[in-house]
Amino acid sequence: MLIMGVFQAVSGLLLFFAPRGRGSGNVLLFGLTKHTWSDYHKYVGLVIIAVAVLHFILNWRMFVKELRALLKRS
């Protein structure tokens, strides 16, 4: 998750600062076009969401127990 998060941050910054306008999709950034960076950014984002949901599902019991304990203290 950490590696994917770092990739998301780097690719997001590259896309944010990449040139805009007509023909800018052919600009190479570290050997990849702007369109390729955009595709990777989207797909890695979807994988991060899937991993987060899976993590939440697998740890549901612990989440509920911790939430109950937290609410009991309040």
Protein Blocks (a to p, Z undefined) as FASTA:
>chain_A
ZZmmmmmmmmmmmmmmpcedehklmpcgehiafklmmmmmmmmmmmmmmmmmmmmmmmmm
mmmmmmmmmmmmZZ
